[in-house]
């Protein structure tokens, strides 16, 4: 028997030697090892890029989407979209904890995982509902968390579905807090989405009264919710796949100037150049979108002689779960928006 590995390599069936995220197939039998946690899964929060791709491939048909998700998990032993490579995260109840699993979690605790489903062994018995409006899937399922897997206990004073939705992208606002300086000019592509509103709100806090935050959305219908947060000094309606249109509109909003920081949190491909072009040569582009092609970004920046620093959005930042939960508590407007979208209640 292969010795249990804290990174989960003992669950890799193919190719041998790979880490679970890069693996083509994981062992998703729910026989728990001593350094693992067994979770009863109720809701899966699918990564936005992945959910968008699945919905498009299935023509928004819920039954087809259920079948596609079940097929991915059956084939791979995990929920990793073969097109986007991304997964999501889950909400559930701890069923059992191995004797060598670190921490103080215990059976019965309500938790949300903070590692991707693209590396989490998952077994779905049935899919109860596809909730297209918020990228969530209700399931009867089990999952395994490795010893190095991070998670957050659901606080009793906040609605758990709201918390799950926010924790799915908790790394984004925490990273924004590290990137935005007082007085910064910030451009956010996908500003009305789940990670977009968190980033916009945090950017406004950090940039302060001398900063300037501009959001880009692709539909007029997205304006009222974003405007209600008072997080953006200006909002542009444009398609992020049209880089020159975004470039001209973004610079016009900022007095003809490029931006110190551009944040890309869209869920569709081919938006790299719309992020790079409006950014100063000594500025930063923060790609948090799983739809990003980093080869297109690198070659595209070279092609337009951009010296901007490009940062890959890591879903993990030390303390990011507590940081994002604190942000929800700090802003009644932000919490209300998440409650309306993701099925929470007052």
N, C-alpha and C positions, 0 to 999 in steps of 0.2 A: 504493500500500500504506500502511495506517495505521501510523504510527510506534509501535514497541513502548513501552508504558507500564509503569513499575515497579509500578503498582497493578493491572495486567492489563486495562485498559479496551480494549486492542486485541483481546481475545478475546470481547468482548461482541457478540452478534449481535442481541439485542433485549432491551429497547428501547435504541437508540443513546443514548449519553450516561450510561448507568447504570454504576455500579461492579459488579464481578462478583458480589458477594453479592446485590445487589438485582436483578440481571438475570434475565430469564425464560429466556434461552438463551445458552449459551457455545459458542464454537468449540472442540470437543474433539478436533480433529485433532492428532495428536502430532508435527507438524512444529515442532520446537523453535526458538524465537527466541534471539537472542544473549544476552538477559537472563533466560532461563528455565532451569529444571532439569527434566530428564526422569527420571521415577521408574518403575521396575517395581514394581507394587503386588501384595502377597501377601495382606494382611489389612486389612480395613476395620473400624474400631471405630465403629459407628453410635451417634450421640447417643442417650442413653437414652430421651428423650421420643419421638424419631422411631422408634426400634426398637419401642417399646411400641405406638405407633400403627399401624405396619405390621403387627406381629404380630396385633393386634386386628382390623384390617381384613381380614386373610387367615385368620382363625380358627386361627392358629398352624400353618398348613399350610406346610411348608418350600418346596414347589414354587410355591405361590402367592406366597410372600414373595420368592423368587428372581425370579419374573416381574414383580412389582411394582417391585422395585429396578432391574431391567434397564430397565423402561419409564420410570422416573423419569430415569435417566441418558440414555436414548435421546432423550427429549423435551427435557431441559434441558441436556445436555452436562456435567452435574455431579450429585452426589448431594445434592439439597436437597428434603427432604420438603415437598410442597405444603401439607400441613396444619399441621405444626409450624414450618416454615421453617428447620429446623435440619439439620445434616449429620452431622458426626463428624470423624474423622481417620484417617490410614492409616499402615501399616508397609510398608516396601519397601526396595529397593536402587537406588541412584543408577545410572542408565544413561548419562546424558550431562549435561554442564554447559556452558551457554553462556559465551562468552568474557567477557561483561559481567555475569555473575551474581556477586554479592558473596560473600565468605567463602572458606573453604579446603576445602569439600566436593569430593570427587572420585568418579569412577565406581567402583563396588564398595562404597562406604560404605553401611552399614545405618543407616537413619534413620526417624524418626517425624515426621510433619508436625505443627506446632502451630497451624496455621490450619484453619478449618472447611472441610469438603468442600462446604459450601454456596457456596463461591466458587472451588473448585479444579477446573479442567478434568479430566475423568475419562472414560476409555474402557474399558469392561469387555468383554472377549472372552467370558468365562464365569464363572459362580459355582460354585465347587467345593463349598462347604458353608455352611449357616446354623447358627451356634452360638447357639441360643436362650438357653443358660444364662449367656452372658457378653456378649451384644449384639455379637458379632463375626461377620464374613462373610469367608470365605476366597475369594479371587478370582484370576483371571488377567487383569491389567489394567495400564494405564499411566495416569500422571497428570502434570500440569504444575504446577510451583511457580513463582510470580512472584518477581521480584527482592526484593519486600518480604515474601515469605512466610517465616515462621520455622519452624525445624525443630530437632530434637535428634538427635545421633548416639547410637546405642544403646550403652551401656557394656558392655564385655565381661564384667564380673563379675556382671551381673544378667540374669535371664531376659528375653528381649526381649518376650514376650507380656505379662509382668507390667509391664514398663516402659511398653509401649504403652497398657495399660489405665490406668495411673496418670497418664501424660502427657495423656491425653484430658481430664482434669479438673484439670490441674496448677494452673490459675488459682485454684481454690477454696481449697485450704489456704494458698496464698501470701497471698490476700486476707484470710483469717481471721487470719493472723498479724498483719496490719496493724490489724485491727478489735478483737481481744480484748485487754483490759488485765488486769493482775493483779487478782484478786478479782472479775472479771466473772461475772455470771450469764448463761448461754448456753443457748438452746433450739434444737435442730436437728431440723427436719422432714425425714424421709427419712434418718435417721441410719445405717441399715444398708446403704445403697447405696454405690456406688463412691466418689462424691464425699463422701457422708455420713460414711463411716468415716475418711476422710482429714481432714475438717473436725473431727470429734469428737476425734480424736487430737491434732490441732494445737491445738484450743481448750483441751483439758485441759492441755497443756504451757504455753500462754500465760496461762491463768487462774490456774494455780498452786494451792497447797493452800487458799487462801482463796476460790477461785472455785467455781462450781457449774455443771456441765454436765449437761443433760437431753436425752436423745434420744427422738424419737418414731418408732415403727415401726408398720406396719399389720398385722403378722402375728406371732403368737407364735413361729413357726418361725425368725424372724429374730433372736431374742434370744440364743441361745448364741454365735454368731460375734461379735456386738457386745459381749457381756459379756466375751468372752475378751480383748478389747483393754484392758479396765479404763480406758476413756476417758470413760465416762459415770457420773456419780454416781447417776443414776436413769434408768430407761427406761420410757416410757409406750407402751402399745399402743393406738393410736387411728387413725381414718381422718382424714387431713388435710383431706378434703373436708367434714368436719363441724366447722365452726369453733367452735361453742359447747362441744362435747365436748372438743376439744383445749384450749380456753381454760380450762375448769374443771379438767381434769386437770393441765394445766401449772402453773397457779397453786397447786393443792393440793400439787404436788411441791416448790414453791419457797416454802413457808410462807405462801401467800396473796399473794405478791409477783409483780409483772410482771418481765420480763427486760431486761437491758441490751442484749442482742443476740439476735435470732432469725435463724437461717439456714435458708433454704428450698432444698432440693436434691431435691425430689420429681420424679417423671417423669409426673405426671398433672395435668390442669387443675383449676381451681376450688379452689385451696388458699391464695389470697392472704389471705383474712380470718383463717384459722387462724394465719397468720404475724403479722398486724398486731395482732390483739386482745391477745395475751399480752405485747406489747412496751411498755416504758415510753414515755411521751410524749417524754422526752429520750433514748430509746434508738434503736437502728438495726435495720432489717430488711434483710437481705442476700438478695436473690433471685438465686440461681445457676441455677435451673431454667429450661430452655427452654420449659416448659409454662406459664410465667407470662404472664398478661395484664396489662400495665402500666396499661392504662386501668381494668381492674377494681380493681387495687391502688390507684391514685390516687383513684378515685371512692369506693371502699370505705373508705379511710382518712378521706376527707372526711366520709363518712356517719356514722362513729362518733366523729368529732372527735378523731382520733388525730394527735398532733404528731410521731410517730416519723419519723426520717429513713429514706428508702427508697433503697437502693443497688442498682444493676443489676450483676449479676455479669459482669465482663469476663473472658473466657477468657484474656486476656493480662495478665500482671503481669511487670515486669522481673525476670529471673532465676527465673521460676517453674518452669522445667524442672529446673534444678539443685536448687532448693529441695525439690521433691517427690521427686526421686531420693534426696536426702540424708535425707529423712524415711523412705523405705523402708529405707535402710541403717541408720538409727538404731533402728528397731524390728523385731526379729525376728518379733514377733507380727503386725505389720501386713504384713510381707513374706509371711509364711506364709499369711495370709488371702487376699492377692492371688494367691499361687501356686495355692492350692486352687480359687479361683474362675475364674481366667483362663488356666489351662492351663500355668502355669509349673512349674518343677521346682527342687528344692533346689540 
